[in-house]
Amino acid sequence: MQALNTQDKIYRIAVELIEKKGFQNITVDEICKVAGVSVGSFYNCFKSKNEILDWIFKLADDYFVNDVAGKIKEGNTQGRVIRFFEYYADYNKERGIDFVKQLYTVKNNLFATKGRPMQNVLQAIIEDGQSKGDISTDITPEETVRFLFIAVRGVVYDWCLHDGKYDLTEAVNNYVKRLVKIL
């Protein structure tokens, strides 16, 4: 139990530091100092500083698999895709603009990872839609997922560039509604 508390504390402090300084600008030593733990404790909990990013993405994946997937089972395919990305936008807004800005950098290649659980939730919707004839089979479900995520990540990036000055969910919703029409 103590190990889990230590791991959670290290994670929370790392996230706070990422928000303030950016991932590339913090060190394991700094995380440990602020968390009040030894470097050895850090490495008992995490293999590296990069594993903190892995955790951030794992938490998002878990949320989409365990919470979102069950909430978007009903309706037509286009509506389900739109709702999926509404959850995606809301999830980013809940993390906060400063935190999201730190993730949306070319140095973070986790966005390019194929087959993430979050993507699999959307891919299942696309596959179901193609099997029902709701969505064209001109491109594979994997390509469709990639296409949609590239567009929506672009909207999130633009939201970051504008310092969160507009409603992200509304903007994502507008883009995805237009995009699903061409599917």
Secondary structure by P-SEA (a helix, b strand, c coil): caaaaaaaaaaaaaaaaaaccccccccaaaaaaaacccaaaaaaccccaaaaaaaaaaaaaaaaacccccccccccaaaaaaaaaaaaaaaaaaacaaaaaaacccccccccccccaaaaaaaaaaaaaaaaccccccccaaaaaaaaaaaaaaaaaaaaaacccccaaaaaaaaaaaaaaac
